[in-house]
Amino acid sequence: MNKPSLDELLGRVESKYAMVILAALRARSLNDPSKPAEPLVHAKKEDKPVSIALREIAEGLVRYERVNDKESVEATFDRKY
């Protein structure tokens, strides 16, 4: 079983499309070699950026807002650990 569940994730965003875009943007920021972002949740070394991003979305630590029909990502820095 995958954690977090799709139902849990869809409770945080308005559509599957928005979830995919948000997770991809956050995973890219975690994986950026020039200035990698720190995970907002406890992450093991073997955890992949997309898995970390999905857990952050499920916990409400990463969210988005629409700006002029475009999506921008805003990350909160409330750590759970």
Secondary structure, 3 states (H helix, E strand, C coil): CCCCCHHHHHCCCCCHHHHHHHHHHHHHHHHCCCCCCCCCCCCCCCCCHHHHHHHHHHCCCEEEEEECCEEEEEECCCCCC
